[in-house]
Amino acid sequence: MSESIENNYKPQIIIEENAIVVGEVYCDKNLELKGTVKGMVTTDAFIALQSGSVYINHIYNGSVIEPQLPSQYCGLQLETTQTKVAKWLY
């Protein structure tokens, strides 16, 4: 018996061009970032749908600017936070 694994290449959240988010974005699946996040992004994968192609873990014309998060912002309070290394660079 063979199992079929269907890949999900659709973004669950899309931040459009010229959109500005101040704070944190939490997405447990795919995020397409075309605008600007002034803060932090937590996602399973970035998706870029451009010119009929799907790019996984790419940001196309979007940006994440962490230092512009206001010092008064306290952040998301998640019960369990798992951290792991995405990729070691040597």
C-alpha positions in Angstrom: 0.0 0.0 0.0 1.5 3.4 -1.0 0.6 6.6 0.7 0.0 9.7 -1.2 1.4 12.9 0.4 -0.3 15.9 -1.0 1.8 19.1 -0.7 0.0 22.3 0.3 1.4 25.1 -1.8 -1.4 27.6 -1.0 -0.7 30.4 1.5 -3.0 30.5 4.5 -2.1 34.1 5.1 -1.2 36.7 2.5 0.3 40.1 3.4 -0.2 42.1 0.2 2.1 44.8 -1.3 2.0 48.1 0.5 0.6 46.4 3.7 2.4 47.2 6.9 1.9 45.0 10.0 3.3 46.3 13.3 3.7 43.5 15.8 3.9 39.7 15.3 2.5 37.4 12.6 1.9 33.8 13.6 1.0 31.3 10.8 1.1 27.6 11.5 1.2 26.8 7.7 2.2 28.9 4.7 2.6 32.6 4.6 3.0 34.8 1.5 4.8 38.0 2.4 4.7 40.8 -0.1 4.4 43.7 2.3 6.3 44.7 5.4 6.2 43.3 8.9 7.7 45.7 11.5 8.2 43.0 14.2 8.5 39.3 14.1 7.1 36.4 11.9 6.6 32.9 13.0 5.5 30.5 10.2 6.0 26.9 9.0 7.0 28.1 5.5 7.2 31.2 3.3 5.5 30.8 -0.1 6.0 33.0 -3.1 3.6 32.6 -6.0 5.2 34.4 -8.9 5.0 34.1 -12.7 3.1 30.8 -12.5 5.7 29.2 -10.2 5.7 28.3 -6.5 8.8 29.2 -4.5 9.0 27.6 -1.0 10.8 29.5 1.7 11.2 32.6 -0.4 10.1 36.2 0.3 9.3 38.1 -2.9 9.4 42.0 -2.4 8.5 41.6 1.2 10.4 42.5 4.3 10.7 41.8 8.0 12.1 44.6 10.1 12.6 43.5 13.7 14.2 46.6 15.2 11.2 48.7 14.4 8.9 46.9 16.8 7.9 49.4 19.5 9.6 48.8 22.9 6.1 48.8 24.6 5.0 45.7 22.6 4.9 42.7 24.9 4.5 40.0 22.3 2.5 36.8 21.8 2.1 34.6 24.8 2.3 31.1 23.5 2.0 28.2 25.9 4.5 25.9 24.2 7.3 27.3 22.0 9.6 24.9 20.3 12.7 26.2 18.7 14.9 24.4 16.2 17.7 25.2 13.8 16.4 25.7 10.3 19.8 25.1 8.7 23.4 25.3 9.9 25.6 27.6 7.9 29.4 27.1 7.9 
